Structure formats: structure tokens, C-alpha cells
Amino acid sequence: MKLRTVIYSNKVEIDNVPIYSCTGCGRSEVLPEVKPDLTGLIGQLGEEPGKQTFLFNELNEWADLLVEASSKRKSPDPAAVQQIVGERIDSLLELLLIAGSVGDEAWRQEIEKRLGQLSRCMMHT
């Protein structure tokens, strides 16, 4: 697995997208767990987007954790990723409690979305 740049419509660069790459056959594929968020972003861009760049890790919690794990090593260590995921889930759950206690529904929904992104990936690892 690597973090790569996906180009959409020859104009939009989406950096830090988790991709499976097969060294044997050379095929690459977006991780199925992050594909809904990537296709959602592309859908928002429309058919004629302007030239722009996005950091996918700002939109997807799993990609963000992989960027964090990769900052220390070229290829993320699975044990390090699991530790980072556990720490992030704990942090998000704490934030969820705070968002609920202050009655901030939009913030609570954003945190739940991020927890959902992580849970999709944890079910397949």
C-alpha cells in the first residue's frame, strides 16, 4: 500500500490517496474503504473542474493516519498504524463526548463521520 496522487480530468490533483499496488503485475487500485470518500469528492467537482489540488488526508481519517505513520518511515509499519488508529479513535471519542455536551450537532456529525471512516478500514485490516 502506498499514498499516491490521483489525477481527475487532467486538472485536479488529489494527493495522499491510499492505493494498493501489485509489484508482480503492476496494477494499482484505490483502497475500497476510502473509495466512497474519493468518489464523493470527485462528484462534488463536477465534469469541468478548474485546476486545483486537494490533500485527501484532510478529507479522510484513514488517509490522514497513513500520512502520519508514513512520515516516520517510507512504508508504514502495521503495528505503528494500529497504535496510531487506537489513539485517534480514543481522541475522537473524547471529542464526541464534548460535542454532545455542548450541543454542537454539526461537530458531532463530523466526528461520527470520521469514526465511521476508521471503522470501515478496521473491519478490513
C-alpha positions in Angstrom: 0.0 0.0 0.0 1.2 3.5 -0.9 0.0 7.0 -0.8 -0.3 8.3 -4.3 -1.7 11.2 -6.3 -4.8 10.7 -8.3 -5.4 13.0 -11.3 -9.0 13.8 -12.2 -10.0 15.3 -15.5 -6.3 16.2 -16.2 -6.8 19.2 -14.0 -7.3 18.1 -10.4 -4.6 16.6 -8.3 -5.8 14.6 -5.2 -2.7 13.9 -3.1 -2.2 11.2 -0.4 -4.8 8.7 -1.7 -4.2 5.2 -0.3 -3.5 2.8 -3.2 -2.8 -0.9 -3.3 -0.1 -1.6 -5.8 0.8 -5.1 -7.0 4.5 -5.3 -7.7 4.0 -8.5 -9.7 1.5 -7.3 -12.3 1.9 -3.5 -11.9 -1.8 -2.9 -11.2 -2.9 -0.3 -8.8 -6.3 0.2 -7.1 -7.7 2.7 -4.6 -8.4 1.1 -1.2 -12.0 0.0 -1.3 -12.5 1.5 2.2 -11.7 5.1 1.0 -13.3 4.9 -2.4 -16.6 6.3 -1.3 -14.9 9.4 0.0 -12.8 9.8 -3.2 -15.8 9.3 -5.5 -17.8 11.8 -3.3 -15.0 14.4 -3.7 -14.9 13.8 -7.5 -18.7 14.1 -7.7 -18.6 17.5 -6.0 -16.0 18.7 -8.5 -18.4 18.2 -11.5 -17.4 17.4 -15.1 -15.5 20.5 -15.8 -13.4 21.3 -12.7 -10.9 24.1 -12.6 -7.2 23.4 -11.9 -6.8 22.6 -8.2 -5.1 20.4 -5.7 -6.6 18.6 -2.7 -5.0 16.7 0.2 -7.1 13.6 0.5 -5.9 13.1 4.1 -7.7 16.3 5.1 -11.0 14.6 4.0 -10.4 11.0 5.1 -9.3 9.9 8.5 -7.7 6.7 7.3 -5.6 8.5 4.8 -4.6 11.0 7.5 -3.4 8.3 9.8 -1.4 6.7 7.0 0.3 10.0 6.2 1.2 10.3 9.9 2.5 6.8 10.0 4.5 7.3 6.8 6.1 10.5 8.0 8.4 8.4 10.1 9.1 5.5 7.6 8.8 5.1 3.9 6.3 2.2 4.3 4.1 2.4 7.4 4.7 -0.4 10.0 1.4 -2.2 10.6 2.0 -2.2 14.4 2.6 1.6 14.3 -0.5 2.1 12.2 -2.6 0.1 14.7 -1.3 2.1 17.6 -2.0 5.4 15.8 -5.5 4.2 14.9 -6.2 3.3 18.5 -5.0 6.7 19.8 -7.1 8.5 17.1 -10.2 6.6 18.0 -9.7 7.5 21.7 -9.3 11.1 20.8 -12.3 11.2 18.5 -14.5 9.5 21.2 -13.4 12.2 23.7 -14.3 14.9 21.2 -17.6 13.2 20.5 -18.5 13.5 24.2 -17.5 17.2 24.3 -19.5 17.9 21.1 -22.5 16.2 22.7 -22.2 18.1 26.0 -22.0 21.5 24.3 -24.9 20.6 21.9 -22.9 21.1 18.7 -24.7 18.8 16.3 -22.6 19.7 13.2 -19.4 18.9 15.1 -20.8 15.7 16.4 -21.8 14.6 12.9 -18.3 15.4 11.6 -16.7 13.3 14.4 -19.1 10.4 13.7 -18.2 10.6 10.0 -14.5 10.3 10.9 -15.1 7.4 13.3 -17.1 5.7 10.5 -14.2 6.1 8.1 -11.9 4.4 10.6 -14.3 1.6 11.3 -14.7 0.8 7.6 -10.9 0.4 7.4 -10.6 -1.5 10.7 -13.1 -4.1 9.6 -10.9 -5.0 6.5 -7.4 -4.9 8.1 
